[in-house]
């Protein structure tokens, strides 16, 4: 726990300082992108947060340019501007580099063909946006501190994307809305599936998984990051095998105080025989299949406060419904009463919350 808190503190400090200097490892990039290779043929890839001299995103696409059948690779290097009245030195300008498959040594190409910007190369600048308009797919590790704004830009210009973010990004209302509307989803790898980030020398190495690799790179492993994308992948079409039954195990699925639904602590415990709303942990989204489940809303009950159980609040819950539930399939379930309180023969889980309460509450005579 101390190790996890320490690495989370590193990410928090980076966010606070607008100093997002966590660089993605080549192995993690390859492990994810290999699931999407069919989408890159004849496309222009844009890495707009990447110095081509050091970025492993650039290195991956440079090495695999022909295999992927890329049309063009554009990378942008941001240079922080020092607007200091007492600093007479001229600030470095950001620059961009376009690679079209030339058979020359990488560093010589970068040196000879990089083009300076008038400004710093920030992804929000007009110069960078003009390059974005020329691209088909954006692939990078954007600044975590600007993640909302970064994704908003991709949506505005209707670009395909595959990017890295903190797991907590899915709790942002802007990002969750995209997921709910089936406009974005999680990639293949998440948490420990992203093995760590290369950090500069001034970052202290915290945690039991922090290390220095064979190339001398200093690596920290927060284990709390994800890939966010709008490129289709196999994982979002896999069905969760539901093996738990709500009927007979109602005590394991307590109802919410302020919303008609039940709490489910783990994705693997989602019951197959419950029709109504279920609150699941945010990690559910890594296994979310839009054909199997409907996302109803995030966190809030009918009173617009976080859903609660007997006055206590579980960590953020996503409220979902099983789209493939069919009451008729469970009419003969053993725990089903012959006649429900409303006089209709139905499985217990097809009843409303009030009807279930009346059914299980002993009546006074």
N, C-alpha and C positions, 0 to 999 in steps of 0.2 A: 504493500500500500504506500509506503514512504517513497519507493522508487517511482511508482506511478504518479504520485503527487508532485515529485520533483520534476519529472519530464513535462507534466501538464503546466507547471509553473514556467518552464522555459517557453512553451508555446504562448502562454498568457503574456509573458514579458515581451515577446516578439510582437504580439498584437498591440499591446499598449504603446510600444515605441514605434509602431509602424515600420518595423525593421524585420521583415520576413525573410530571414536568411537560412531557410531550411531547403536543402537541395536534394532532389530525388535521385535514388540510386538507379543505375542502368538496369540492374536485375529486376527491380520492381516495375520499371516501365515496360520492359520486355514481357514480364509475366502477365501484365494486364492487356497490353496492346495486341498480343498474339491472338486474343479472342475476337478481334475486330478487323483482321487483315483484309477481308473481302470489301470493306467500305472505302479503302484508300486508293484503289486503282483509278488513275487519271484525275486525282484530286490535288488541290492545293492545300497543304498543311501549314497552319500558322501557329508558331510558338512565340507568343508575344510577351513572355516574361523570362526570356532566356538569352543569356550571353552565349553565342555559339562557341566561344572558346572553352567554356567550362560546362555548359548545359548537357546533361545526359539525354534530355529529350531531343536536342539537336543531334547528338551523337547517334542515338537509335535510328532516327530517320535518315541520317547521312549514310550510315552503314547499310540500311535496308531499303534505300531509295529504289533500286531496280526491282528487288524482290516484291515490294509492295506496289510497284507500278505507278509511283507518284508522278504527278505532272510538275510540281514545284514545291519547294520548302522555303518558307519565309520565317525568319527568326528576328526578334527585336531585343535589344539590350537597353535597359533603363539605366540612366546615370543620374544620381541624385544631384540636384542643382543647389549650390551654396550661395544664396542671396544674402550676402553679409556685407554691410557697408564698410566693414573694416578689413575685408578680404579682397585684395586687389587682383588676385589670381582669377583667370577666366575659368568658369566651370566647364567640366567635360560635357560634351553633348552625347545624347543617346544615339544609337545607330541601328540600322537594320541590314540584314544580309539575305540575299536570295540565292538559293541553290537549285540548279536545274539538271544536276546529274553530271557535271563536268568531271573528267578523269584527271584531277589534279590533287595535290596534297592539301589536306583540309586547312591547316593553319595558313598556308600561302594564299589559298582562295579567300579566306576570311579577311586577311590583311589587304589583299588587292581589290576586293569587290564589296567591302562593307561601305555603306552609304550613311553619312552623318545626318541626323535630324537637325532641324532648327532648334528644337527643344530637347527635353530630357528622355523622350521615348516612353513616357507613361502610357499605359494601355488606354487611358481616357483622352489622350491628346488627339487632335484632329489628324495629325500625321499617322498615328497608329491606327486610328479608325479607318482611314483610307486603305490601309493594308488589310485590315479585317474584312472590308468589303470585297477584296479580291480573293479571299480564302473560301474554302469549303468546310474544313474541319479544324477546330482549335484544340490543341493538345498541350497541356502544360500543368505546372504547379503554381497557381496564382497566389498573390498575397492573401494569407488567411484573414488579415485585418480588413481586407476590402472585398471579401468573398461575395457578399450580397450584391454589391455594385458591379462586380465583375460578371456574375451570372446574369444580372439584369441586362447588361450590355449584349451578351450573347443572345439572349431572348429577343431583345429589341431588333437585332440585325439578322435574326433567324439563322444562326449558324449551328452546325453540328458541333458537338464538343465531347471531350473526354478529359476531365480535370480532377485534380486531387483537392480534398478539403478535409477539415476537421469533422468528426462524426457529429458534433453538436450543430453543424451547419443544417442538418435536416430538421432541427427544431426552429430554425428561422422561418417566420411566417411566409416570406417570399419563396423560399426553397420548398417548404412543405406544400405550398399551393401548387407548384409545378409537379411535384410527385403525385399529389391527389388528382390532378387533372391529366395525369399520364403524359406529361410533357417532358419529364426527366425521371431518372431512376438510378438506383445504385449500380455500380459496376460489379465485377466479379470478386475482387479482393477488398478486404476490409479488416481493420484492426491489425492483428498479427500477420495478416496476408500482405501488409505493407511493412517490410522488414526494418525500416529505419531511414533516417535522413542524415545527409552529410551537413555538418555545421562548421562554421569558421573557428579559427583558433581561439577567439576570445570567448566562445561559449564553453562553459564548464560541462564536463561529461558527467551526467547524473544517471543513476539507475543501474540495476544489475545487468541490463542488456546493452548498456553503452559500451562502445568499443572503438578500437582503431583497426581498420582493415589492412590487408596486405599492401595496399597502395598508399597507406598513411592517412587515409580519410578518417576524420573523427565523426562517429555516428552515434546518434541517440535514437531510441525506439519508443516513441510515445504510445504506440499500439492503439491509437484512437483516431485514426484517419480513414478516409474512404475515397473511392472513385465515384464521381457523379457524371452521368452521361445522358445523351439522348440517342445514342447508337444502340440498336437492339442487340440483345445478347441472350444466350440460351437460359441463363439462370432465372430470368424473370418469367419464363414459361414453364418452369418446373413446379409441379404441384407438391404442396406440403402434405406429407402422409399423416393424416389426423387419426390418432389411435386412442385418444382419451374420450371418455363418455361423461357428459354433464349429468345425465340421469343416474341417480344413486351416489353421485359425488358432489352434490350441490354445495356442501360445506367448503369445498376447495375453491369454489368460485363465488366469493362474496359479492353481493350487489353493491352498486354505488349509491351513495346518499343522494346525490344531486343529478343523476342521469339514469335513464332506464337501460341498464346494461350490467354486465358482470366483469370482474377483474380476472385477468389471466396473467400470471407472473412470468411465464416462459412461453415462447413461441411453440415449443414442442408439446405444451400442455393445452393447446387450443382444442376444445371439444368438437367432435364431429356432429353432435346431435343438439347443437344450440342454434336457434334461429336468429336471436336478437343481436344487439350491439355488444361487442366485447372489447375491453381495454387491454391492449397488448404493449409490450415494451418497444422502444424505438428501434431496437435491433431487428424487429420483425421485418422492417423494410428491406433487409438484405435477402429475405426469402419471399418477399411479396410478389404474388402472381396476380395481375389484374383480372385474369379470367376466373380466378378462384375466390378472390375477396374484393369487397368494396371498401374503400376508405371513406369513413363518414366525416370525421373531424379530428382535431388534435387538442388534447388536454382538457378542454373546457366542458363543464356540465351545463345543465339548463340555466343555471344562475350565473354563467360565464366565469365561474371560479373553477380551479382545477378539480377534477373528479376526486371524490373522497370516499373512504370506507370507514364507517363508524368514527367519523371525525378526523381520520388520519389521511394523509395524502401520499400515495405511492409516487415514485419518480414518473416523469412525463409518460403519459399513455396516449397511444393512437387508438381511436375508436374505429373498429372495423366490423364488417358483417360478412358471413359466409354466403357468397352468391349462389353456391350450388346446393345449399340446404333445401331439402324437400320434406315438408311435414308428413306427406303421405308415406314416406319410407319408414317412418317410425311409429305408425299407428298401433302396431302390435307390440311395442316395447313393453317389457315386463313391468317397468315402473310407471307406466302410463295408466291413469285412472280410467275406468270404463266410461265414466261421464265426468267431464271437467266441470268446474264451478259455474261456468256460463251455460251448461247444458249441452255443450258440443263435445263429441268424442274427438280428442286431439292429444298428441304427445304433450307432456308437461311443458317442454321448452317452447311450444307454440303459443303458450298462454302469455298474457301481458304480465308485467311485474305485479300489479295489484291482484290479478287473479292467482298468481303463484303464491303470494303472501296469504291470501284467503285460504288457499288449498292446504298450505303447510301449517297454518296457525290453528291450534286447537280451539274449537268453538265452545263457548260457555253454554251450559244448559240450565 
